[in-house]
Amino acid sequence: MYTCTWYFNLPLSLALDVTIAIERDPSGGDFGVVRVDYVTLAPWEAYPYLPGGTPRADFRDFLNASGSVIFDDGQMSVTFDISIRQDTEPEVDEVVFVMLTGAYLIQGGQTLQGIYWCCWEVEHH
């Protein structure tokens, strides 16, 4: 399981690209070139393994995103950006979930496919 949390404060008029890091589990090795796919979850998407009772950001607070990142052979960490939008409404802290939808061996190493999760919390002040 991958979990990422970011806390940040912004002036209301600014937007920010938040960098999300995905790391390989060192016990699983670092062999092979691997593609990892990701997607931000819509505020209404629910899965039994997401934490309940967590306030979710809506699409006024972030830009929906999806894509892929590549781990080169021996590389332990990769990053991608999610755009956070600020509004003028007072809000409680909210969470955006990013689902890692698959890990695919491109070259060398051992075959692995799976689903992993990442999230970050937006702290409003």
N, C-alpha and C positions, 0 to 999 in steps of 0.2 A: 504494500500500500504506500502511496505517495501522498503526503499532506504538506501544503504550503500555506503560510499565513503571512499577510502583510498588513501593517498598520500605518496609516499616513493621514495627514491633514492637508487640505488645500483651500486656498481662497475660493469662494463660491463661483467666480467667473472663469476658473481655469479647468482645463481637461488634462488628464495625465495618462501616459502609457505606463502601466504597471508591468514590471518584468517578472515572469513566472519561471522558476527553475525546476527542471526535472532531473533527478539524479538516479543513476543506476545503483542498485543495491550491491555493495561491494562483495557480499557473500555469494552473489550470483555470477560474478566475473565481469570482465570488460571486453570479451572477445567478440569480434564481428561488427559489421556495420548494421545498425538497427534504425528503422523508421518508427516513430511514435506519433500516432494521430491523436488530436484533441478537439474538444468542442466545449463552449460555454453552455451551461444548461439554462433553459428558459425559466423564469421565476415560478411557473406553475408545474414544472416537471418534478415528479416525486419518485423516489426509489426507496425501498425499505431500508437500505443501509446508509442513507443520509441522516445527519442528526436532526431530530425533530425539534420544533419550537424555535428554530433559528430564523430571525427576520431576513427575508430574501430581498435583494436589490431587484428593481424592475428595469426594463429597457430604457427608461429615462436616465438611469444611473450608469449604464455601461453599454458598450457596443457588442452585440453578439459576435462571436468569433469562432472560427474553426481552422484547422490546418494540420501541418505535419512538421516535425523536427527530425533531424538525423543525428544519431550518435555515431561518430567514427570509431574504428577499432581502437580500443584503449581509452576512449573519452568517457568520463564519468558523469558529466553534467552538460546540459544544453538549456537554452532559455528561449522564451517567446514573449511577446507583449500583448496585453489586453488594454483597450482604451476605456478609461473611467471618465464619465461626464459628471460634472457638478451642476446642481440646480440651486435655486434659492429657497426651497422648502426645508424647514427644520425637520430632521429625521433622526430616528434611532440608528445605532450601528447596524449595518446590513452585511449580508454575505452573498458572494457570487461563487458558484461551484463550477469547476472545470473538470470534465470527465475525459480521462485518457482512454480512448476507445480501442486502442490496439497497439501492440508492439510487434513488429514484423522484421524478421531477419532478412537483410538484403544481400549480405555477403559474409561467408565464413561463420564460425561459431556454432551455436546450438539454436534450434528453432524454438520460439516462444511466442505465444499469443495470449492476451489477457486484457482485462479492464481494470483500470486504476483510477484513483480520484485525487483531485487537488482542489483546494479552495483558498480564498483569502477574504478577510474581513475589512470592510470599509468603515472607518471610524469617523463619524460626523461630529463637528464641534461648531 
